[in-house]
Amino acid sequence: MSKEVQKGRAGKARPFAQQSPGNVIWENVKGFAIVIVIFLAFRAFVAEAYRIPSGSMIPTLLVGDWLFVNKMVYGPHVPFTDSRIPGYRDPKRGNVVVFVSPYQADEAQRGNDPTPTLVKRLVGVGGDTLYMRHAVLFVNGVESDRPASAIDPNRQVPAQPDLPDPAFAWQNRFALSASRFGAAPAEPSHDNWGPIVVPANHFFMMGDNRYDSKDSRYWGFVPRDNVRGEPMFVYYSYNADDSDRPLPFITDIRWSRIGHWIK
């Protein structure tokens, strides 16, 4: 027999041994686990979906909007720790921000989550002086460019008496008794409070729909470490507030909202 034939026989590949059922199952489990780990890492550090459950940000955000939230921008938190990975910029006045609420004792008494994750507009940063007069917000003496009338034009907000609210009592510790903007009222109310100065590394958050928003006026300043991200765009939306159709998440989709960038 020639050397060429011998070489050919010697180099002939043998078939791979057939894998056992246990090995096949283990390989599938590993593949599935890798996918889950990648998904959880992406959700924790890059982006996460968020649903709008209330009308506090009308008209910017509607009940039934689903958002993608950019977690990298302000620095994502490491799960199960108090650590945060640095982001590439800090929240600025005017940004719409997702954050963990300061502790709300009244919600705890009702059996609700006392520190829910919320989305509001950042209206004051550390060092800003804020006050409201006759329902108009002033920031450092300048009238806010987002008035209290910024509500859904399809809804009617009933007239409400501007009475002192006990929930605003926390402001008394920060209210200025004398300033170039005047003195703070002895009993702050919904439409008249401040001036107050936002502490360093804290923010003051308010909903765009100010007559339907429980925000920093009620539970105080938001620490920088509570910030979780910035909404990017609406990827799905349906009329979840007043639809008269069955299965509105399928039959009453707001097609014009899909892809809407949030400002």
N, C-alpha and C positions, 0 to 999 in steps of 0.2 A: 504494500500500500504506500502511495506517495506521501511525502511529507506534507504537500498541500492539502490532501484529503484529511490527514491526521490533524492538521491545524484547524481545518474547518470543523471537524467533529469536536475537537477540544474547545473551540470557541463558541460552540452552540449554547445559546442561553437556555437555562432551565426555567420552567414556569414558576411563578411566585407561589409560595404556599398559600393556600386559601385561609382567609382570616376567620377566626372563630366569631360566633354571634356576640360574645362578650366584648371583643375588641371593637366590633362595628358599633355597638351601643356606646362604648366609651368614647370613640372618636366623634360620634354625633353629639354627645353631651359636652365634650370639650368645645366643639364648634359653636354650639348654642351658648355656652357660658361666655365665650369670647365676644360674641355679638352683644350679649347683655351687658358685659363690662364696658364695652365701647359706648353703648347707648347711655348708660348711667354716667360715664365720664363726660360725654358730650352734654348731657342734661345738667350736670353739676357745674361744669366749668365754661361752657361755650354759650348755649342757648336753651331756652325752655319755653314751653307753651303756657299761656296764661289766659284765663277766661274772665271777661268783665261781668260781674254779677249784679251791679247796681248802676244807677244813673248819675253817680256823683261827678262823672267827667263828661257828661253831655255838654256840647255837641261833639267834642273831640273824640270820645269813645262812647259807644252805644252798648246797652245791655244785649248780650249775645255775641259780642265781638270776641274772637279768639286771636291772640297776639303771639308773635315770637318776640321773646325778650333777650336782648344781648347782655350776657353776663360778663363778658370779657371787658367791656368798655370801662366799668368802674372797679373791676377787680373781683373775681369770683371768690366765694367763701369755700374753704375746704370742709366737706361734710363732717359732722360730728366733732368739729373743733371750733375754736374762736379765731383761727388763723384766716388770713385773706391774702390771695395772690395779687400783687399790684396790677392795677389796670393801666390803661394808656391815657386816661384823662379823668378829671374830677367832675362831679355834677355841677351844672351851672344854672343860675337863675333863669327860669323859663322852660327848663327841661321837664318832660314827663318822665317820672321815675317810679320804679317798682322797689318797694322797701318793706321791711318788717315793722309793724306799728309798735310804738312804745306801749307798755302795759296799760290796758284799759280795765280798770276795776269794775266798772258798771257792766261790761260784757261778761266778766268772770262771774258776777252775781247772777246773770241771766243763764249761766251754763254754756255760754258761747266761748269761742277761742279768744282769749284776752290779748293775743299778739298776732293778729291775722296779717297776711301779706296783702298789701294794698298798692294801688297805683293812683298817684296824684301829680299835680304840677308843683314844682319847686318854685316858691315865690320869694324866699329869703334865705341867704347864706350867712355864715358867721360874720358878725359885725353890722349887718343890715338893721335898720330901724323900721319897724312895720307898725302901721295903725290903720284902722278903718273909721271913716266918718260918713254917716248916712249911706251905708252899704258900699262905699267906694274904698278900695284898697289903695294905700299909699306906701311906696317903698322908698325910703330915704327922702321923703318929702315929695316924691314924684308920683302922680296918679298912675296906677297900674294900667297896662294896655289891654287887660282882659277883664272887662267890667262884670259886675254881678249879674247883669242882664244876659250874659252869654249862656243861654239855656236852649233846650230844644224848642224850636218855634212851633212845633206841633203840640206842645204841652202847655198847660196854663198853671202857673205857680200861684196858689192863693195868697192873698195879702196876709201877712203875719205881723202881729204886734211885736215891736222891738223891745222885749222885756229882758231884764237881767237874767242870765242863765247861770245856775250854780256850777255847771261844768266848766265855766270860764274862770272860776275862782283861782286856779293855778297861776293865772297871769299876774295876779297881784304881787307875786314874789319878784317879777321881772319888770313890772310896769314902771314907767318914769313919772315921777311926781312933778317934774319940771323939765322942759326941753324946748328947743326952738320950734318944735311942732305942737307945743301945748302940753297940758297935763293929761294923764290917763284918767278916764272916768272912774269914780269910786267903785261902781258896779258894772263891769264890762258886759255888753250885750252882743247879740249877733251882728248888728250893723255898726256898733260903736265900741271900739276897744283900742288899747294901746295909747301911746307908743310903747313898744317893747323892743329890746335889742336881742338879736339872735346870738347865742353863745358860739364861741369858736368850735369848729368841727361838728356843728349841728346845722340842721336845715328846718325851715318852716314850710309845710306842705298844705296846699289847698286844692279842693276840687274845682273844676271850671264851672260846674253847676252849683254855685255856692249856697243856694237854698235847699239843696238836697245832698249835702256832703258833710259827713262827720270827719273832720280833719284836724290839723294842728291847733285850730282854735279850741278844740275840745280836749285833746290829750297831749298837747305840748310839742316840744321840739324833737326832731328825729336825729339820733346820733349818726355820724358818718358810717359807722360799722354796720348799721342796719340796712344800708342801701344794697340792693340785690341786682339791679340792672336797669336797662333802658329799653322800653318797647320799640320795636323796629317797624313792623307793619302788620296789618290785619290779614291773616291767611284764610279765615273762614268767618262768616257772620250770618246770623239768622235773627228774625224778629222774635226775640224771647220775652219781650215786655208786654205786648198787647195784641199778639196775633190771634185771629179767630179761625185759623186753619188747623186741621188735625196734623199731628206730627210736624210742627213748624220747623224743626231743625232740618227737615227734608223739603217741605212744601212752601216754606216762607223764607228762603235764603235771600240775603241782601247781596245780589251779585255785584252791585256797584261798589260795595265796601271791600271786596276781596282784592288784595294787593294795595290797599290804601296805606300810604306811609304816614306815620304819626308825627305830628309837630306840636 
